[in-house]
Amino acid sequence: MRRFVGVLTLGILIGAAGTAWAAVTATPKTQDVSASFDLSPTGYTAKTCTGRDGTYNNSELSASGPLTSSTPALNGTLAVDVTVLVNQSTGDGTVRGTVTLTSGAKTYHGTWSALRTTTAAPRPASS
């Protein structure tokens, strides 16, 4: 599960960096950008809770650190908050989070979510 969250978080961060760059340019255009980050955990909690369909693991992680890039708008502090809720019996669950980039006087926010299910939703009967 940690690897899944890490890979998912990395993908979101790359998307957030691209979004931040698009937001600070005056004319519509695309340009390759890259950034490096070094996040350190700032908080972690793990607990279990019981629902109608079983016991759930609920984990919350916060991390922040510097974001550096040759693109000035992408230099600053990156903060990530992730919440993972997983049913212990089925493995079904959700991952959601926020990404915040603070660069100088500007702050950029992003949110994301994902769902993991091991059972397919029933299809409506065809007529």
LUMKOL-719104 format. One record per residue: x, z, y of N, C-alpha, C in turn; residue number from 1. Coordinates in steps of 0.2 Angstrom, whole numbers. Example, Ala and Ser with C-alpha at 12.3 -4.5 7.8 and 13.67 -1.06 7.14 Angstrom:
{nu=66, nw=39, nv=-28, cau=62, caw=39, cav=-22, cu=66, cw=39, cv=-16, n=1} .
{nu=64, nw=35, nv=-11, cau=68, caw=36, cav=-5, cu=64, cw=39, cv=0, n=2} .
# end
This chain:
{nu=4, nw=0, nv=-6, cau=0, caw=0, cav=0, cu=4, cw=0, cv=6, n=1} .
{nu=10, nw=4, nv=6, cau=14, caw=4, cav=12, cu=17, cw=-3, cv=14, n=2} .
{nu=19, nw=-7, nv=8, cau=22, caw=-13, cav=9, cu=16, cw=-18, cv=12, n=3} .
{nu=10, nw=-17, nv=10, cau=5, caw=-21, cav=12, cu=4, cw=-20, cv=20, n=4} .
{nu=4, nw=-14, nv=22, cau=3, caw=-12, cav=29, cu=8, cw=-14, cv=33, n=5} .
{nu=15, nw=-14, nv=30, cau=20, caw=-16, cav=34, cu=20, cw=-23, cv=35, n=6} .
{nu=19, nw=-27, nv=30, cau=19, caw=-35, cav=31, cu=13, cw=-37, cv=36, n=7} .
{nu=7, nw=-33, nv=35, cau=2, caw=-35, cav=39, cu=3, cw=-33, cv=46, n=8} .
{nu=6, nw=-27, nv=48, cau=8, caw=-25, cav=54, cu=13, cw=-30, cv=57, n=9} .
{nu=18, nw=-32, nv=54, cau=23, caw=-37, cav=56, cu=20, cw=-44, cv=58, n=10} .
{nu=15, nw=-46, nv=54, cau=11, caw=-52, cav=56, cu=7, cw=-51, cv=63, n=11} .
{nu=4, nw=-45, nv=63, cau=0, caw=-44, cav=69, cu=5, cw=-43, cv=75, n=12} .
{nu=11, nw=-40, nv=75, cau=15, caw=-40, cav=80, cu=18, cw=-46, cv=83, n=13} .
{nu=19, nw=-51, nv=78, cau=22, caw=-58, cav=80, cu=16, cw=-61, cv=84, n=14} .
{nu=10, nw=-61, nv=81, cau=4, caw=-63, cav=85, cu=3, cw=-60, cv=92, n=15} .
{nu=4, nw=-54, nv=92, cau=4, caw=-50, cav=99, cu=9, cw=-53, cv=104, n=16} .
{nu=15, nw=-54, nv=101, cau=20, caw=-56, cav=106, cu=19, cw=-63, cv=108, n=17} .
{nu=16, nw=-68, nv=104, cau=14, caw=-74, cav=106, cu=8, cw=-74, cv=111, n=18} .
{nu=3, nw=-69, nv=110, cau=-2, caw=-69, cav=115, cu=0, cw=-66, cv=121, n=19} .
{nu=5, nw=-61, nv=121, cau=7, caw=-59, cav=128, cu=11, cw=-64, cv=132, n=20} .
{nu=14, nw=-68, nv=128, cau=18, caw=-74, cav=132, cu=13, cw=-78, cv=135, n=21} .
{nu=8, nw=-80, nv=131, cau=2, caw=-85, cav=134, cu=-1, cw=-82, cv=140, n=22} .
{nu=-2, nw=-75, nv=140, cau=-6, caw=-72, cav=145, cu=-2, cw=-72, cv=152, n=23} .
{nu=5, nw=-72, nv=151, cau=9, caw=-72, cav=158, cu=11, cw=-79, cv=160, n=24} .
{nu=9, nw=-84, nv=157, cau=11, caw=-91, cav=160, cu=6, cw=-93, cv=164, n=25} .
{nu=7, nw=-97, nv=169, cau=2, caw=-99, cav=174, cu=-1, cw=-106, cv=172, n=26} .
{nu=2, nw=-110, nv=168, cau=-1, caw=-116, cav=166, cu=-1, cw=-116, cv=159, n=27} .
{nu=-6, nw=-120, nv=156, cau=-7, caw=-120, cav=149, cu=-1, cw=-124, cv=145, n=28} .
{nu=2, nw=-121, nv=141, cau=8, caw=-124, cav=138, cu=10, cw=-119, cv=132, n=29} .
{nu=13, nw=-122, nv=127, cau=16, caw=-118, cav=122, cu=24, cw=-118, cv=122, n=30} .
{nu=27, nw=-113, nv=120, cau=34, caw=-113, cav=120, cu=36, cw=-108, cv=114, n=31} .
{nu=41, nw=-109, nv=110, cau=43, caw=-105, cav=105, cu=46, cw=-98, cv=109, n=32} .
{nu=45, nw=-93, nv=106, cau=48, caw=-86, cav=109, cu=49, cw=-82, cv=103, n=33} .
{nu=54, nw=-77, nv=104, cau=55, caw=-73, cav=98, cu=57, cw=-66, cv=102, n=34} .
{nu=56, nw=-61, nv=98, cau=57, caw=-54, cav=100, cu=59, cw=-50, cv=94, n=35} .
{nu=63, nw=-45, nv=96, cau=65, caw=-40, cav=91, cu=63, cw=-33, cv=93, n=36} .
{nu=61, nw=-29, nv=88, cau=58, caw=-23, cav=89, cu=61, cw=-18, cv=84, n=37} .
{nu=61, nw=-11, nv=86, cau=64, caw=-6, cav=82, cu=59, cw=0, cv=83, n=38} .
{nu=54, nw=0, nv=78, cau=49, caw=5, cav=79, cu=51, cw=12, cv=75, n=39} .
{nu=49, nw=17, nv=78, cau=50, caw=24, cav=75, cu=43, cw=27, cv=74, n=40} .
{nu=42, nw=30, nv=69, cau=35, caw=34, cav=68, cu=35, cw=39, cv=73, n=41} .
{nu=29, nw=40, nv=76, cau=27, caw=45, cav=81, cu=22, cw=50, cv=79, n=42} .
{nu=19, nw=48, nv=73, cau=13, caw=52, cav=70, cu=11, cw=49, cv=64, n=43} .
{nu=9, nw=54, nv=59, cau=7, caw=52, cav=53, cu=2, cw=57, cv=50, n=44} .
{nu=-4, nw=55, nv=48, cau=-8, caw=60, cav=44, cu=-11, cw=57, cv=38, n=45} .
{nu=-12, nw=60, nv=33, cau=-15, caw=58, cav=27, cu=-20, cw=63, cv=24, n=46} .
{nu=-26, nw=61, nv=23, cau=-31, caw=66, cav=20, cu=-36, cw=62, cv=15, n=47} .
{nu=-40, nw=65, nv=12, cau=-45, caw=62, cav=7, cu=-51, cw=64, cv=10, n=48} .
{nu=-56, nw=60, nv=8, cau=-63, caw=62, cav=10, cu=-67, cw=59, cv=4, n=49} .
{nu=-73, nw=62, nv=3, cau=-78, caw=59, cav=-2, cu=-84, cw=56, cv=1, n=50} .
{nu=-85, nw=50, nv=-2, cau=-91, caw=46, cav=0, cu=-96, cw=45, cv=-6, n=51} .
{nu=-101, nw=42, nv=-5, cau=-106, caw=41, cav=-10, cu=-103, cw=37, cv=-16, n=52} .
{nu=-98, nw=33, nv=-15, cau=-95, caw=29, cav=-20, cu=-88, cw=32, cv=-23, n=53} .
{nu=-86, nw=38, nv=-21, cau=-80, caw=40, cav=-23, cu=-76, cw=43, cv=-18, n=54} .
{nu=-70, nw=45, nv=-20, cau=-65, caw=48, cav=-15, cu=-61, cw=43, cv=-12, n=55} .
{nu=-59, nw=44, nv=-5, cau=-55, caw=39, cav=-1, cu=-49, cw=42, cv=1, n=56} .
{nu=-44, nw=38, nv=2, cau=-38, caw=40, cav=5, cu=-38, cw=38, cv=12, n=57} .
{nu=-37, nw=42, nv=17, cau=-37, caw=40, cav=24, cu=-30, cw=41, cv=27, n=58} .
{nu=-27, nw=36, nv=29, cau=-20, caw=37, cav=32, cu=-20, cw=34, cv=39, n=59} .
{nu=-17, nw=38, nv=44, cau=-16, caw=35, cav=50, cu=-9, cw=36, cv=52, n=60} .
{nu=-6, nw=30, nv=55, cau=1, caw=30, cav=57, cu=2, cw=27, cv=64, n=61} .
{nu=6, nw=31, nv=68, cau=8, caw=28, cav=75, cu=15, cw=27, cv=75, n=62} .
{nu=17, nw=22, nv=78, cau=24, caw=21, cav=79, cu=25, cw=17, cv=86, n=63} .
{nu=31, nw=18, nv=89, cau=33, caw=15, cav=95, cu=40, cw=14, cv=95, n=64} .
{nu=42, nw=9, nv=100, cau=49, caw=8, cav=101, cu=50, cw=2, cv=106, n=65} .
{nu=57, nw=0, nv=107, cau=58, caw=-5, cav=112, cu=57, cw=-12, cv=108, n=66} .
{nu=55, nw=-17, nv=113, cau=54, caw=-24, cav=111, cu=58, cw=-27, cv=115, n=67} .
{nu=63, nw=-31, nv=113, cau=68, caw=-35, cav=117, cu=67, cw=-42, cv=115, n=68} .
{nu=68, nw=-46, nv=121, cau=68, caw=-54, cav=120, cu=71, cw=-57, cv=126, n=69} .
{nu=73, nw=-63, nv=124, cau=76, caw=-67, cav=130, cu=71, cw=-69, cv=135, n=70} .
{nu=65, nw=-68, nv=133, cau=59, caw=-70, cav=137, cu=57, cw=-63, cv=141, n=71} .
{nu=58, nw=-63, nv=148, cau=57, caw=-57, cav=151, cu=51, cw=-53, cv=150, n=72} .
{nu=45, nw=-57, nv=150, cau=39, caw=-54, cav=149, cu=38, cw=-51, cv=142, n=73} .
{nu=42, nw=-52, nv=138, cau=42, caw=-48, cav=131, cu=46, cw=-42, cv=130, n=74} .
{nu=50, nw=-40, nv=136, cau=54, caw=-35, cav=135, cu=50, cw=-29, cv=138, n=75} .
{nu=50, nw=-23, nv=134, cau=46, caw=-17, cav=135, cu=46, cw=-13, cv=130, n=76} .
{nu=40, nw=-9, nv=129, cau=39, caw=-4, cav=124, cu=33, cw=-7, cv=120, n=77} .
{nu=34, nw=-6, nv=113, cau=28, caw=-8, cav=109, cu=26, cw=-2, cv=105, n=78} .
{nu=19, nw=-1, nv=105, cau=16, caw=4, cav=102, cu=11, cw=1, cv=97, n=79} .
{nu=11, nw=4, nv=91, cau=6, caw=2, cav=85, cu=3, cw=8, cv=83, n=80} .
{nu=-4, nw=7, nv=82, cau=-8, caw=13, cav=78, cu=-11, cw=9, cv=73, n=81} .
{nu=-11, nw=12, nv=67, cau=-14, caw=9, cav=61, cu=-18, cw=14, cv=57, n=82} .
{nu=-24, nw=12, nv=55, cau=-28, caw=17, cav=50, cu=-30, cw=13, cv=44, n=83} .
{nu=-28, nw=16, nv=38, cau=-30, caw=13, cav=32, cu=-34, cw=18, cv=28, n=84} .
{nu=-40, nw=15, nv=26, cau=-45, caw=19, cav=22, cu=-46, cw=15, cv=15, n=85} .
{nu=-44, nw=18, nv=10, cau=-44, caw=15, cav=3, cu=-48, cw=19, cv=-2, n=86} .
{nu=-53, nw=16, nv=-6, cau=-56, caw=20, cav=-11, cu=-52, cw=20, cv=-17, n=87} .
{nu=-51, nw=27, nv=-19, cau=-46, caw=28, cav=-25, cu=-48, cw=25, cv=-31, n=88} .
{nu=-54, nw=24, nv=-32, cau=-56, caw=21, cav=-39, cu=-56, cw=14, cv=-39, n=89} .
{nu=-58, nw=10, nv=-34, cau=-59, caw=3, cav=-34, cu=-53, cw=0, cv=-30, n=90} .
{nu=-49, nw=3, nv=-26, cau=-44, caw=0, cav=-22, cu=-47, cw=-4, cv=-16, n=91} .
{nu=-53, nw=-4, nv=-15, cau=-56, caw=-8, cav=-9, cu=-55, cw=-3, cv=-3, n=92} .
{nu=-54, nw=-7, nv=2, cau=-53, caw=-3, cav=8, cu=-52, cw=-7, cv=15, n=93} .
{nu=-51, nw=-4, nv=20, cau=-50, caw=-7, cav=26, cu=-43, cw=-5, cv=30, n=94} .
{nu=-40, nw=-10, nv=34, cau=-35, caw=-8, cav=38, cu=-37, cw=-10, cv=45, n=95} .
{nu=-35, nw=-6, nv=50, cau=-37, caw=-8, cav=57, cu=-32, cw=-5, cv=61, n=96} .
{nu=-31, nw=-8, nv=67, cau=-26, caw=-5, cav=71, cu=-26, cw=-8, cv=78, n=97} .
{nu=-21, nw=-6, nv=82, cau=-20, caw=-8, cav=89, cu=-13, cw=-9, cv=90, n=98} .
{nu=-12, nw=-14, nv=95, cau=-5, caw=-15, cav=97, cu=-5, cw=-15, cv=104, n=99} .
{nu=0, nw=-12, nv=107, cau=0, caw=-11, cav=115, cu=8, cw=-13, cv=117, n=100} .
{nu=8, nw=-18, nv=121, cau=15, caw=-20, cav=124, cu=15, cw=-18, cv=131, n=101} .
{nu=19, nw=-14, nv=133, cau=20, caw=-12, cav=140, cu=27, cw=-15, cv=143, n=102} .
{nu=26, nw=-20, nv=148, cau=32, caw=-23, cav=150, cu=31, cw=-23, cv=158, n=103} .
{nu=36, nw=-19, nv=161, cau=35, caw=-18, cav=168, cu=29, cw=-15, cv=170, n=104} .
{nu=25, nw=-18, nv=175, cau=19, caw=-15, cav=177, cu=13, cw=-18, cv=173, n=105} .
{nu=14, nw=-22, nv=168, cau=9, caw=-25, cav=165, cu=9, cw=-22, cv=158, n=106} .
{nu=2, nw=-21, nv=155, cau=1, caw=-19, cav=149, cu=-4, cw=-24, cv=145, n=107} .
{nu=-2, nw=-25, nv=139, cau=-6, caw=-30, cav=135, cu=-8, cw=-26, cv=129, n=108} .
{nu=-15, nw=-27, nv=127, cau=-18, caw=-24, cav=121, cu=-20, cw=-29, cv=116, n=109} .
{nu=-20, nw=-27, nv=110, cau=-23, caw=-31, cav=105, cu=-26, cw=-27, cv=99, n=110} .
{nu=-31, nw=-29, nv=96, cau=-34, caw=-25, cav=90, cu=-34, cw=-30, cv=84, n=111} .
{nu=-34, nw=-27, nv=78, cau=-35, caw=-31, cav=72, cu=-38, cw=-27, cv=67, n=112} .
{nu=-40, nw=-31, nv=62, cau=-43, caw=-27, cav=56, cu=-43, cw=-32, cv=50, n=113} .
{nu=-43, nw=-29, nv=44, cau=-43, caw=-33, cav=38, cu=-47, cw=-29, cv=33, n=114} .
{nu=-49, nw=-32, nv=28, cau=-53, caw=-30, cav=23, cu=-51, cw=-32, cv=16, n=115} .
{nu=-50, nw=-27, nv=11, cau=-48, caw=-29, cav=4, cu=-54, cw=-27, cv=0, n=116} .
{nu=-56, nw=-31, nv=-4, cau=-61, caw=-30, cav=-9, cu=-60, cw=-33, cv=-16, n=117} .
{nu=-61, nw=-29, nv=-21, cau=-60, caw=-32, cav=-28, cu=-66, cw=-35, cv=-31, n=118} .
{nu=-72, nw=-34, nv=-27, cau=-78, caw=-37, cav=-30, cu=-81, cw=-42, cv=-25, n=119} .
{nu=-83, nw=-48, nv=-28, cau=-86, caw=-53, cav=-23, cu=-93, cw=-51, cv=-21, n=120} .
{nu=-94, nw=-53, nv=-15, cau=-101, caw=-52, cav=-13, cu=-106, cw=-57, cv=-17, n=121} .
{nu=-112, nw=-54, nv=-18, cau=-117, caw=-58, cav=-22, cu=-119, cw=-64, cv=-18, n=122} .
{nu=-119, nw=-70, nv=-22, cau=-121, caw=-76, cav=-18, cu=-129, cw=-77, cv=-18, n=123} .
{nu=-132, nw=-79, nv=-13, cau=-139, caw=-80, cav=-13, cu=-141, cw=-85, cv=-19, n=124} .
{nu=-147, nw=-84, nv=-22, cau=-150, caw=-88, cav=-27, cu=-152, cw=-95, cv=-23, n=125} .
{nu=-150, nw=-100, nv=-26, cau=-152, caw=-107, cav=-24, cu=-159, cw=-109, cv=-26, n=126} .
{nu=-162, nw=-112, nv=-21, cau=-169, caw=-114, cav=-23, cu=-170, cw=-121, cv=-26, n=127} .
# end
